[in-house]
Amino acid sequence: MAAIGQSMRRSALGLAIFAVITAGPIAVTQVLTEERIVQQVRKAEAAALFEIIPESRHDNDLLSDTVPLQPEPLLGLRKPAQAWIAREDGKPVGIILPVVARNGYSGDIRLLVGVDTRGEILGVRVTSHRETPGLGDRIELRKSDWIKSFNGRSLGNPEREDWAVAKDNGVFDQFTGATITPRAVVQAVRDALIYFRENRQSLLDHRSTDTERSLANGN
């Protein structure tokens, strides 16, 4: 019996050592992968910011002139994030909101929604998604111009009830063989406009530390 017990202890020790050896690389790989994903999303966001509001339309440092956001259902945010303010001569000309469509076909769809001070859309860009290649991925600008159909839209253009895809009696086109993806994006953009309307003053009145410093220096 003593020999059997000793053998079992050795086996358990061996399994524990094996678990530690295998779990370590897996954990490291997961952390590195997550970091790369975050970096890629940030890189895509930075590029999209200047596509939505080109540098010719503002004179502030768009990347650092930010507004802190708390978790917000209308934006699909489950943790704190930030929006970006575009200014000209110190006055806001637009804001870019981070938005997450939680009901995509294959998961979350991350967007940036640019809105001018009147609540009119300046542009929308997708920064990450896992939608079906050849179908749902047409929300990407490099795959189609569909995302540009939001330009110039507002809660009154179309009316709120018409913010839907054609299959749901709305004004936005859907994709052949893929309705769920564009439906999710349309709803997310509409909700972002609702959020902006409800929080317009506090968003546009916010000044980051960098902005205050710049104004104090007369820049």
Buried (B, 14 or more C-beta within 10 A) or exposed (E): EEEEEEEEEEEEEEEEEEEEEEEEEEEEEEEEEEEEEEEEBEEBBEEBBBEBBEEEBBBBBBEEBBBEBEEBEBBBBEEEBEBBBBBEEEEBBBBBBBBBBBBBBEEBBBBBBBBBBEBBBBBBBBBBBEBBEEBBBBBBBEBBEBBEBBBEBBBEEBEEEEBBBEEBEBBBBBBEEBBBBBBBBBBBBBBBBBBBEEBBEEBBEBBBEBBEEBEEEEE
